[in-house]
Amino acid sequence: MTLGEFLAPLAGGSQRESCLAVLYYQQHYQDKAALTVEEIRDALVRARVPRASKINVADVLTKSGALVDSPGVSGKRRLWQLTSSGEKHIRAKLGLPASTPEIEHDVATLEALAAKVGDQVVRDYILESIKCLSVGALRAAIVFLWTGAVRTLQEEALTKHHAALNGAITKHDPKARPVNKLEDFAYIRDATTLLALQELGVLDKGEKTTLGEALDLRNRCGHPTKYSPGIKKASSFIEDVIGLVWA
């Protein structure tokens, strides 16, 4: 959904609703938790909101009370973000359900997947991911889903390509331990596993690259950093992983 499409129901409404809706869209669909006045105005212009370049965004936000907050600055420019009251307000204006529709969609997708997965260990990881996703714990949801996905790939490699597997692994990590059972993968880096799977023809270059990006996100979520993915990022991760591992 483009920003223009998202703002369409607000056509003819107040400048305040348009500015707040931009903040909502950027947070939930573009993983930008806060924006400057200039970024909000530029977004409105790109969305072809009438007279957007003339909107005094700073004045609009200053007069929005408890609907917005300023968490800091970017350079010398003040940042603005929606409060929980602001999110509730915009949802009401746009007719969005109280719960997050993106998360509901992903939960339903994962529930359907879990019902089809035969491996109990993998299924449990997917179910753990669903629990985390349902309460908005996106980092944990990503970590659990990746674990189930990489185990599925490991099982395929060990079952269908056992004879060539260790050669493919040692090509990319000469010091790697031999893999003769699933538990041995505990000593193999996931990045090496992906390279070996490409070597074996399980993954093509594009699939390996996409899963490599998913692994990078998993690592950012699994390590003690300040990084926190947005709903759109989590949804993209879920779509990619399901499409490449379980489709």
C-alpha positions as CSV (number, residue, x, y, z in Angstrom):
1,M,0.0,0.0,0.0
2,T,1.4,3.4,-1.0
3,L,1.2,6.4,1.3
4,G,-1.2,8.0,-1.1
5,E,-3.6,5.1,-0.9
6,F,-3.3,5.1,2.9
7,L,-4.1,8.8,3.1
8,A,-7.0,8.6,0.6
9,P,-9.8,8.1,3.2
10,L,-8.7,11.4,4.8
11,A,-9.1,13.5,1.6
12,G,-10.7,16.8,2.4
13,G,-10.0,16.4,6.1
14,S,-7.8,18.4,8.4
15,Q,-4.1,19.0,8.1
16,R,-3.6,17.5,11.5
17,E,-5.1,14.1,10.5
18,S,-2.9,14.0,7.4
19,C,0.3,14.7,9.4
20,L,-0.6,12.2,12.0
21,A,-1.4,9.6,9.4
22,V,2.0,10.1,7.8
23,L,3.6,9.4,11.2
24,Y,1.5,6.2,11.5
25,Y,2.3,5.0,8.0
26,Q,6.0,5.6,8.3
27,Q,6.1,3.8,11.7
28,H,4.1,0.7,10.8
29,Y,5.0,0.3,7.1
30,Q,8.4,1.9,6.7
31,D,10.1,1.1,10.1
32,K,10.6,4.8,10.9
33,A,9.7,5.5,14.5
34,A,10.0,9.3,14.3
35,L,10.2,11.9,11.6
36,T,11.3,15.5,11.3
37,V,8.9,18.2,10.1
38,E,10.6,18.3,6.8
39,E,10.2,14.5,6.3
40,I,6.5,14.7,7.1
41,R,6.0,17.6,4.6
42,D,8.0,15.8,1.9
43,A,5.9,12.7,2.4
44,L,2.7,14.7,2.0
45,V,4.0,16.2,-1.2
46,R,5.0,12.8,-2.6
47,A,1.5,11.6,-1.7
48,R,0.1,14.5,-3.7
49,V,-1.9,15.9,-0.8
50,P,-3.3,19.3,-2.0
51,R,-1.3,22.3,-0.9
52,A,1.0,20.0,1.1
53,S,4.0,22.3,0.6
54,K,2.1,25.1,2.3
55,I,1.2,23.2,5.5
56,N,2.9,24.5,8.6
57,V,3.7,21.1,9.9
58,A,5.5,22.3,13.0
59,D,2.5,24.3,14.1
60,V,0.1,21.5,13.4
61,L,2.1,19.0,15.5
62,T,2.7,21.5,18.4
63,K,-1.1,21.9,18.6
64,S,-1.7,18.2,18.5
65,G,-1.3,17.8,22.3
66,A,-1.1,14.3,23.7
67,L,-1.4,12.7,20.2
68,V,2.3,13.3,19.5
69,D,5.5,13.4,21.3
70,S,9.1,14.5,20.5
71,P,11.6,11.9,21.4
72,G,14.7,14.0,20.5
73,V,16.4,15.5,17.6
74,S,18.1,14.5,14.3
75,G,21.0,16.9,13.9
76,K,19.3,20.2,14.7
77,R,15.9,19.1,13.7
78,R,13.2,18.0,16.1
79,L,11.8,14.5,15.7
80,W,8.1,13.7,16.1
81,Q,6.3,10.4,16.8
82,L,2.8,9.3,17.6
83,T,1.8,8.4,21.1
84,S,-0.4,5.5,21.9
85,S,-3.3,8.0,22.0
86,G,-2.3,9.3,18.6
87,E,-2.2,5.8,17.1
88,K,-5.7,5.1,18.5
89,H,-6.9,8.4,17.1
90,I,-5.6,7.6,13.6
91,R,-7.0,4.1,13.6
92,A,-10.4,5.5,14.4
93,K,-10.2,8.1,11.7
94,L,-9.1,5.5,9.1
95,G,-11.5,2.8,10.3
96,L,-8.7,0.4,11.2
97,P,-9.4,-2.3,13.8
98,A,-8.1,-1.9,17.3
99,S,-5.7,-4.8,16.8
100,T,-2.9,-4.5,14.3
101,P,-4.1,-6.0,11.0
102,E,-0.5,-6.8,9.8
103,I,0.1,-8.9,12.9
104,E,-3.2,-10.7,12.6
105,H,-2.4,-11.6,9.0
106,D,1.0,-13.0,9.9
107,V,-0.3,-14.9,12.8
108,A,-2.9,-16.6,10.6
109,T,-0.3,-17.4,8.0
110,L,2.0,-19.0,10.6
111,E,-0.9,-20.9,12.2
112,A,-1.7,-22.4,8.8
113,L,2.0,-23.3,8.3
114,A,2.3,-24.9,11.7
115,A,-0.7,-27.1,10.9
116,K,1.1,-28.5,7.9
117,V,4.6,-29.0,9.4
118,G,5.2,-32.6,10.4
119,D,8.4,-32.2,12.5
120,Q,7.3,-31.5,16.1
121,V,10.4,-29.6,16.9
122,V,10.0,-27.3,14.0
123,R,6.3,-26.9,14.7
124,D,7.0,-25.9,18.3
125,Y,9.4,-23.2,17.1
126,I,6.7,-21.8,14.8
127,L,4.1,-21.9,17.6
128,E,6.6,-20.1,19.8
129,S,7.0,-17.5,17.1
130,I,3.2,-17.1,16.9
131,K,2.9,-16.5,20.7
132,C,5.6,-13.8,20.5
133,L,4.0,-12.2,17.5
134,S,0.6,-12.1,19.1
135,V,1.9,-9.9,21.9
136,G,4.0,-7.7,19.7
137,A,7.4,-9.3,20.7
138,L,8.7,-9.0,17.1
139,R,12.4,-9.7,17.9
140,A,11.6,-12.9,19.6
141,A,9.1,-13.9,16.9
142,I,11.8,-13.5,14.3
143,V,14.4,-15.5,16.2
144,F,12.1,-18.4,16.8
145,L,10.8,-18.6,13.2
146,W,14.4,-18.5,11.9
147,T,15.3,-21.4,14.2
148,G,12.5,-23.5,12.8
149,A,13.4,-22.5,9.3
150,V,17.1,-23.3,9.5
151,R,16.3,-26.7,11.1
152,T,14.1,-27.5,8.2
153,L,16.9,-26.6,5.8
154,Q,19.4,-28.7,7.8
155,E,17.0,-31.7,7.7
156,E,16.7,-31.4,3.9
157,A,20.5,-31.2,3.5
158,L,21.2,-34.1,5.8
159,T,18.4,-36.3,4.3
160,K,18.8,-35.6,0.6
161,H,22.5,-34.6,0.2
162,H,24.3,-36.5,3.0
163,A,27.1,-37.8,0.9
164,A,28.1,-34.3,-0.4
165,L,27.1,-32.3,2.6
166,N,30.4,-32.2,4.5
167,G,32.4,-31.4,1.4
168,A,30.1,-28.4,0.7
169,I,30.5,-27.3,4.3
170,T,34.3,-27.6,4.5
171,K,34.6,-25.7,1.2
172,H,33.4,-22.6,3.0
173,D,34.7,-23.5,6.5
174,P,37.8,-25.8,6.3
175,K,37.8,-26.1,10.1
176,A,34.2,-27.2,10.4
177,R,33.3,-30.4,12.3
178,P,31.8,-33.3,10.3
179,V,28.0,-33.3,10.2
180,N,26.4,-36.8,10.5
181,K,23.3,-35.9,12.5
182,L,21.1,-32.8,13.1
183,E,22.7,-32.1,16.4
184,D,26.1,-31.6,14.6
185,F,24.8,-28.5,13.0
186,A,25.1,-26.8,16.4
187,Y,28.8,-26.4,15.5
188,I,28.2,-25.0,12.0
189,R,27.4,-21.3,11.5
190,D,24.1,-20.6,9.9
191,A,25.8,-18.5,7.3
192,T,28.1,-21.4,6.4
193,T,25.0,-23.7,6.1
194,L,23.4,-21.3,3.6
195,L,26.6,-21.3,1.5
196,A,26.7,-25.1,1.6
197,L,23.0,-25.3,0.6
198,Q,23.8,-23.1,-2.4
199,E,26.7,-25.3,-3.2
200,L,24.5,-28.4,-3.1
201,G,21.8,-26.8,-5.3
202,V,19.2,-26.7,-2.6
203,L,19.2,-22.9,-2.9
204,D,20.0,-20.7,-5.9
205,K,21.9,-17.5,-5.6
206,G,18.9,-15.3,-5.2
207,E,17.3,-17.5,-2.5
208,K,20.6,-17.8,-0.7
209,T,21.0,-14.0,-0.7
210,T,17.4,-13.4,0.5
211,L,17.9,-15.9,3.3
212,G,21.2,-14.3,4.1
213,E,19.4,-11.0,4.6
214,A,16.8,-12.8,6.8
215,L,19.7,-14.2,8.9
216,D,21.2,-10.8,9.3
217,L,17.9,-9.6,10.7
218,R,17.6,-12.6,13.0
219,N,21.1,-11.8,14.3
220,R,20.2,-8.1,14.9
221,C,17.2,-9.3,16.8
222,G,18.9,-12.0,18.8
223,H,21.9,-10.0,20.0
224,P,21.8,-7.4,22.8
225,T,21.4,-4.2,20.7
226,K,19.0,-1.4,20.6
227,Y,17.6,-2.5,17.3
228,S,13.9,-3.1,17.2
229,P,12.2,-4.1,13.9
230,G,8.9,-2.6,12.9
231,I,5.8,-4.6,11.9
232,K,6.5,-4.2,8.2
233,K,10.0,-5.5,8.6
234,A,8.8,-8.5,10.6
235,S,6.1,-9.2,8.0
236,S,8.7,-9.1,5.1
237,F,10.9,-11.5,7.0
238,I,8.0,-13.9,7.6
239,E,7.0,-13.8,4.0
240,D,10.5,-14.4,2.7
241,V,11.3,-17.2,5.1
242,I,8.0,-19.1,4.5
243,G,8.2,-18.6,0.8
244,L,11.7,-19.9,0.5
245,V,11.8,-22.7,3.1
246,W,8.2,-24.1,3.3
247,A,6.5,-23.1,0.0
